[in-house]
Amino acid sequence: MRPASDMSALVRRFWPEGRMPASPLVAVGLAIVLLVASLLLGLHNERQHREEKVRDVEIQAAILAGSVAAPLAFDDTNATSEYLGALKANPEIQAAGAYDINGHFAAGYTRTGAKLPSSNRVGPAHFEGSDVVVTAVVAQNGTTLGSVYLRAATESWARRATRYVGIAILLVMASLLVAVLGISYASVSDAHRRLRAEADGREKAEEALRQSQKMEAMGQLTGGVAHDFNNLLMVASSGLDLMDRTDDLARRERLKQGIRQAIDRGAKLTQQLLTFARRSPLKPEVVNLERRIRGLQDLLDRSLREDVTIDLSFPPGLWPVEVDVSQFEVALLNIALNARDAMPDGGTIRMSAQNVPGPAPDGADMVRLSIADTGTGMAPENIAKVFEPFFTTKGVGQGTGLGLSQVYGFARSSGGDVNVESEVGMGTTIVMLLPRSHKTAVAEIADPGSPQPARGRYRILLVEDDDHVADLVGEMLDELGYERVRVPSAAAALETLAADAAFDLVFSDMVMPGAMSGLDLAREIARSRPALPVVLTTGYSAAAAAAMADGLELLTKPYSIQALAGTLRKFLGGDRSGNDR
């Protein structure tokens, strides 16, 4: 369509004096031309209006997706609802919802006459009647966490048609209105550009705020972890110094025990970090909760003060559960230590459990484990944040805030849930819901005691790039009675096996320099020599998960000589004469 200035030039071309003939036919013809032009302009405006509306809603959906990423990652329905509720200020938004990674509804709201779908699939924007529907993926660091759904109202067809007919009539009456409409359209476009610029600026500001919060949280975490590890390193280094200065065997043994405890605490702290990040591979076992917790009572008593007592109450017929035993014990100890710190003047920790049948017909049965203290309790604002990453009410250097986060990560990774009930001055109750197992609980494993040396000179190929680690592991293998050959890389291991096939087992680190990792080495050995067993070891959680996914035997660092002996005996269980060791 020609703009108003072009229309005026066309009129001057045919009527140089600027006056049109006073003919009804010409007037009708000009009116028809103006009407057609107005209709074309109306169609163009309608199409662009719809496109702009879609873009506006897509921008809002993108901002919403970025805002609810963290709440969806931690399954925080309240925070998700608060972000969605902020959209109620926009009367055009008829419905807004957030959905998890499986498309299941998490939170949302609707206005009268609108509704949210029960499940959501991300697709292109589209119109449903006079409403525009937009979906967007919620992702963080390349990981999809779920999706959002927005439904926004537009003008009705009747209202838009009335407006465009009115414009056409006004154009017939006065062509100058075309120019006015052009100016209006330019103003709308400029307003839209300003809106987009404002939305882009707001999105950048929100991203900067999120990054600032991450850095602040990482700073708090780094300070707490560094404090704890410095204490552990102090125990180990001072213990070694004192051992060099004494010949008293009893004192040397006490110092040795202190160093061992510091190393164990460091390993547990690392395990807490991995569990909080949900990067620690789980090794579920079927256990009897009552037997397991009563077996831990001595450890709990040593970890608590003398003025803190433990009261256990378990009903007969308690269902077994299938959990990672070590992670369960760490979670129980974390809860107990938090309860101890909440009772500065002493008190009682009550641990109880009960069966919770699932709703018929297909609800899952759960076991409810409750740990209650008689401490100071927590304020409501702290209850809402107690499982958040890095949250702690302790001072700087007194805790990393990972204790209850580890409990949350353990419970969710085990297929259960955890919640907290507390009131200031009335104590706190932590409740874990763990899925019932229909398998038979295994008998508790007795303390293996001192490692038994291997009988028979089995040859082990040790693949380890770190010289210090290789020396210590080699000493362990010598102590256990194995003959070992050490190589520094996976490629060297394959060359050694090609030249000397007389090895009974390959014991390899997973993360090593070079093109081939320990996992690649294990796969190559399984292909070329399937009868040769391979045991992998690592302290890196992602590598551990990859090894377990391949069904390989894995020994997690740091490990004791007892754990090494037990793992090797799984594959080298008898001596050369065929007698059992």
MISEKOL-656283 format. One record per residue (C-alpha): x, y, z. Coordinates in steps of 0.001 Angstrom, whole numbers, padded with zeros to 6 digits, always signed. Layout:
<sites>
XYZ;...
</sites>
This chain:
<sites>
+000000+000000+000000;+001226+003541-000810;+001769+005923+002118;-000199+009176+002384;+002564+011295+000755;+002554+008991-002316;-001237+009239-002527;-000999+013035-002517;+001636+012983-005293;-000622+010698-007350;-003504+013153-006939;-001287+016093-008011;-000134+014101-011094;-003643+013711-012420;-004982+017009-011081;-002079+019543-011144;-004177+022246-009608;-004831+020049-006619;-008574+019837-007235;-010456+016700-008216;-013368+016836-010685;-016690+017232-009009;-017976+013919-010323;-019865+011387-008190;-018165+008559-010086;-014715+009885-009266;-015726+010378-005639;-017058+006822-005451;-013916+005500-007120;-011679+007354-004686;-013758+006114-001791;-013401+002510-003029;-009640+002950-003427;-009352+004357+000073;-011561+001564+001480;-009456-001145-000181;-006310+000547+001059;-007718+000685+004564;-008688-002990+004422;-005171-003937+003266;-003713-001829+006045;-006089-003480+008506;-005025-006958+007431;-001388-005967+007692;-001917-004506+011165;-003801-007603+012244;-001004-009926+011158;+001682-007814+012790;-000413-007426+015921;-000587-011191+016260;+003153-011560+015640;+003980-008891+018212;+001630-010471+020700;+003326-013830+020227;+006764-012243+020686;+005641-010420+023833;+004296-013612+025369;+007407-015548+024290;+009594-012971+026068;+007495-013307+029222;+007699-017107+028971;+011494-016953+028590;+011795-014682+031651;+009485-016983+033614;+011504-020047+032553;+014708-018445+033809;+013067-017448+037100;+011662-020910+037977;+014783-022874+036997;+016182-023042+040536;+012809-023839+042246;+012137-026634+039724;+015662-028027+040237;+015027-028350+043984;+011318-029249+043667;+010381-026064+045578;+006656-025708+044793;+006204-022639+047011;+008916-020630+045265;+007592-021728+041855;+004089-020558+042814;+005452-017169+043947;+007148-016557+040593;+003983-017556+038739;+001825-015420+041028;+003799-012337+040023;+002206-012597+036568;-001252-011953+038011;-000470-008243+037798;-000758-008567+034005;-004498-008820+033217;-003756-010279+029767;-002256-013458+031228;-005174-015864+031501;-003229-018931+032672;+000357-019673+033716;+001853-022977+034799;+005150-024732+035473;+005753-028394+034725;+008541-030817+035696;+010876-032623+033285;+008244-035332+032671;+005601-032751+031732;+003689-033191+035003;+002002-030153+036551;+004033-028486+039346;+002341-025111+040022;+000229-022463+038302;-002879-020304+038281;-005812-019497+035955;-008356-016706+035593;-012082-017273+035285;-012913-019223+032150;-009347-020394+031469;-007737-023698+032370;-004290-025296+032442;-003464-028598+030733;-002691-031498+033083;+000572-032131+031218;+002705-029915+029010;+004673-030456+025840;+006948-027754+024474;+005941-026698+020961;+005627-023622+018741;+003439-020701+019785;-000144-020907+018517;-003567-019327+018903;-006515-020999+020601;-009493-018852+019745;-008502-015299+020557;-005795-016388+023042;-002123-016986+022254;-000476-020036+023872;+003308-020165+024383;+005424-022924+025951;+009124-022738+026825;+011814-025083+028084;+013245-024519+031577;+016956-025317+031480;+020074-024515+033480;+023657-025066+032304;+022409-027159+029387;+020272-029428+031623;+016501-029503+030968;+014537-029117+034220;+010955-028785+032939;+008776-026322+031017;+006387-023365+031445;+002978-022606+029862;+001497-019132+029241;-001915-018257+027816;-002529-014570+027037;-005703-012877+025811;-005926-010740+022659;-008733-008537+021351;-011858-010302+020077;-012568-010475+016328;-015680-008338+016694;-013800-005574+018475;-010959-005578+015942;-013390-005588+012969;-015271-002627+014446;-012026-000715+014820;-010915-001396+011244;-014336-000500+009742;-014215+002719+011657;-010738+003397+010267;-011988+002754+006711;-014899+005163+007144;-012578+007811+008518;-010221+007269+005591;-013136+007792+003156;-014080+010992+004955;-010528+012333+005135;-007350+010926+003666;-005397+012836+006251;-006376+010175+008812;-004083+007785+006938;-001148+009921+008001;-002489+010018+011552;-002788+006250+011579;+000768+005974+010223;+002026+008146+013049;+000049+006044+015533;+001510+002862+014115;+005030+004315+014364;+004306+005203+017989;+003117+001641+018695;+006216+000213+017037;+008422+002506+019070;+006610+001490+022260;+007114-002155+021339;+010828-001563+020794;+011075+000146+024148;+009207-002771+025747;+011583-005275+024177;+014598-003228+025251;+013189-003034+028778;+012514-006801+028812;+016039-007529+027567;+017495-005265+030221;+015390-006895+032907;+016472-010358+031773;+020151-009323+031894;+019662-007822+035361;+018010-011003+036623;+020836-013112+035180;+023393-010854+036876;+021499-011196+040166;+021397-014982+039876;+025122-015062+039109;+025812-012829+042106;+023792-015137+044351;+025674-018150+043017;+029022-016509+043698;+027942-015509+047201;+026803-019087+047904;+030029-020512+046494;+032011-018129+048689;+030157-019328+051766;+030658-022953+050761;+034370-022432+050022;+034948-020769+053371;+033240-023539+055329;+034876-026395+053449;+038320-024755+053596;+037949-024313+057357;+037005-027961+057867;+039756-029283+055591;+042375-027054+057220;+041429-028536+060584;+041764-032065+059176;+045118-031255+057550;+046283-029763+060854;+045450-032998+062673;+047235-035094+060047;+050371-032914+059726;+050824-032340+063453;+050224-036039+064125;+052977-037007+061684;+055345-034467+063267;+054654-035840+066752;+055071-039438+065590;+058610-038578+064446;+059385-037185+067915;+058227-040063+070102;+059237-043679+070659;+056276-044404+072936;+054316-047133+071114;+051060-046305+072892;+051358-042630+072014;+052253-043431+068407;+049139-045619+068208;+046967-042765+069543;+048474-040373+067012;+047897-042923+064255;+044250-043242+065249;+043852-039450+065212;+045310-039222+061698;+043055-042046+060531;+039990-040294+061983;+040970-037037+060230;+041269-038863+056908;+037892-040547+057449;+036285-037191+058259;+037760-035697+055086;+036370-038579+053036;+032930-038108+054631;+033017-034352+053914;+033820-035061+050263;+030994-037605+050183;+028635-034954+051566;+029594-032591+048750;+028985-035294+046137;+025669-036337+047653;+024492-032723+047843;+025355-032346+044144;+023590-035672+043422;+026753-036854+041693;+027519-039627+044159;+026571-043067+042750;+024201-044945+045042;+024702-048583+046041;+021270-049573+047356;+020921-052481+049763;+017859-053946+051452;+018158-053187+055170;+016167-053483+058358;+015943-049926+059727;+015643-050940+063365;+018664-053258+063228;+020738-050752+061284;+019941-047790+063590;+020487-049804+066774;+023836-050894+065329;+024753-047221+064940;+023830-046242+068486;+027410-046541+069770;+028650-044283+066954;+025881-041776+067662;+026644-041810+071393;+030319-041055+070679;+029349-038204+068319;+026995-036538+070806;+027606-034987+074210;+027024-036785+077499;+023972-034615+078214;+022250-035744+074987;+020422-039076+075118;+018910-041182+072326;+015511-042839+072634;+014673-045509+070029;+011143-046746+069361;+010355-049201+066555;+007151-051256+066167;+007254-054959+065311;+006846-055840+061624;+008597-052736+060317;+009018-052999+056537;+012528-053169+055049;+013765-050377+052781;+016305-050329+049954;+018838-047537+050405;+022540-046791+050093;+023659-047812+053583;+026625-045450+053822;+024557-042476+052628;+021765-043387+055057;+024222-043500+057957;+025691-040106+056950;+022176-038616+056714;+021238-040006+060152;+024463-038665+061661;+023904-035230+060060;+020413-035002+061570;+021698-036121+064982;+024520-033542+064954;+022087-030760+064024;+019826-031879+066868;+022804-031868+069263;+023721-028305+068275;+020085-027244+068815;+020227-028524+072438;+023090-026544+074081;+021828-027520+077537;+021253-031171+076669;+018106-033055+075792;+016709-036125+074064;+016730-037285+070448;+013809-039618+069756;+014031-041880+066708;+010941-043815+065663;+009536-045417+062537;+006228-046696+061238;+004781-048287+058122;+002756-045959+055876;+000650-047939+053389;+000187-046225+050038;-003288-045208+048838;-005056-047893+046789;-004801-049200+044186;-001269-048417+043011;+000166-046059+045651;+003672-046871+046895;+004138-048114+050445;+006551-046009+052503;+008380-046246+055806;+008239-043064+057896;+011417-042438+059924;+011073-039611+062436;+013982-037964+064323;+012758-035452+066927;+014745-033343+069393;+013822-031238+072402;+015935-028289+071306;+015349-024619+070599;+013380-025157+067384;+013437-022947+064316;+011692-019809+063131;+009238-020223+060217;+011503-018324+057817;+014328-020785+058542;+012088-023836+058121;+011380-022761+054546;+015122-022638+053762;+016503-025471+055882;+017168-027800+052917;+018480-025072+050611;+022063-025379+049372;+024622-023739+051688;+021981-022524+054161;+023152-022586+057766;+022303-020716+060942;+025819-021310+062281;+028590-018759+062178;+031280-018574+059503;+033633-021546+059767;+031260-023538+062005;+029503-025412+059220;+029148-025602+055452;+025357-025879+055376;+025622-029222+053567;+024322-031419+056400;+020577-031247+055766;+021154-030671+052052;+022833-034097+052032;+019768-035521+053809;+017510-034001+051158;+019690-035308+048314;+019802-038795+049850;+016038-039014+050408;+015131-037766+046924;+017740-039956+045201;+016342-042954+047101;+012849-042336+045719;+011516-040840+048953;+011076-037426+050525;+011996-035436+053617;+010331-032589+055478;+010787-030665+058711;+008377-029704+061470;+009521-027172+064050;+008382-024466+066431;+010529-022040+068363;+011120-023414+071862;+009342-026721+071069;+012066-028662+069242;+012402-029914+065685;+011287-033105+063939;+012894-034321+060703;+010761-036871+058843;+012172-039076+056092;+009842-041128+053884;+011648-044087+052307;+010051-046519+049808;+009231-049970+051105;+011243-052862+049649;+009601-056224+049006;+012983-057957+049028;+014436-059732+052052;+016838-057678+054125;+020388-058978+054082;+022098-059956+057295;+024347-057348+058848;+027955-057760+057770;+030362-058384+060616;+033572-056415+060990;+036102-058103+058701;+038939-057349+061129;+042463-057371+059822;+042902-058058+056100;+043920-061601+055333;+046937-061952+053041;+046463-063709+049729;+047678-067273+049455;+049271-068023+046134;+051266-065540+044068;+048596-063980+041912;+049924-061335+039514;+048159-057979+039367;+048726-055269+036759;+048504-051941+038622;+047620-048992+036326;+048144-045687+038167;+049609-042394+036884;+050302-040823+040304;+053647-042070+041661;+052781-041502+045341;+049444-043296+045070;+051049-046112+043081;+053728-046591+045755;+051169-046818+048572;+048808-049135+046665;+051793-051263+045702;+052731-051552+049378;+049156-052661+050146;+049316-055336+047445;+052696-056516+048782;+051224-056692+052290;+048325-058782+050975;+050734-061165+049253;+050103-060281+045619;+052756-059884+042963;+052274-056607+041112;+053563-054790+038058;+052893-051058+037790;+052380-049046+034586;+051509-045302+034382;+048836-045251+031655;+046149-047267+029873;+048208-047402+026684;+051182-048812+028621;+048873-051372+030229;+047755-052667+026823;+051381-052889+025684;+052309-054837+028831;+049389-057242+028389;+050375-057805+024772;+053946-058684+025808;+053092-060610+028990;+049714-062334+029288;+050386-063932+032688;+048263-061545+034769;+045322-062615+036909;+043694-059186+037392;+044009-055555+036264;+043607-052881+038969;+043329-049454+037272;+042635-045827+038122;+039850-044303+035982;+040995-040719+035420;+044456-040657+033817;+046257-038456+031296;+046209-039514+027663;+043560-040388+025135;+042431-043552+026958;+040817-043562+030409;+040567-046445+032841;+037004-047079+031644;+038236-047278+028023;+040933-049722+029168;+038354-051924+030900;+036172-051980+027784;+039132-052887+025573;+040182-055711+027916;+036593-056999+028026;+036628-057110+024221;+040059-058708+023724;+040432-060756+026935;+036988-061278+028474;+038294-063792+031046;+040665-061241+032630;+038906-059400+035517;+039261-055618+035847;+038750-053567+039018;+038529-049777+038666;+039132-047132+041325;+038369-043404+041378;+037438-040506+043600;+035656-038654+040797;+031870-039012+041022;+031029-038720+037307;+033595-041399+036467;+032208-043630+039215;+028692-043323+037788;+029988-044250+034316;+031751-047363+035667;+028650-048501+037541;+026540-047963+034418;+028843-050458+032618;+028470-052978+035449;+032171-052828+036367;+033611-053452+039814;+034485-050117+041424;+036505-049228+044530;+035949-045609+045576;+038892-043532+046818;+039971-043230+049538;+039816-046924+050459;+041337-048999+053226;+043479-052107+052890;+040506-054112+054188;+038308-052815+051373;+041038-053552+048817;+041493-057094+050122;+037756-057790+050078;+037361-056515+046515;+040284-058561+045181;+039027-061708+046928;+035821-061484+044863;+037894-062352+041785;+040907-064162+043281;+039098-066231+045853;+041247-069403+045906;+044931-070293+045835;+046697-072036+042954;+045961-075492+044328;+042223-074787+044341;+041860-074441+048114;+039632-071664+049410;+041477-068842+051057;
</sites>
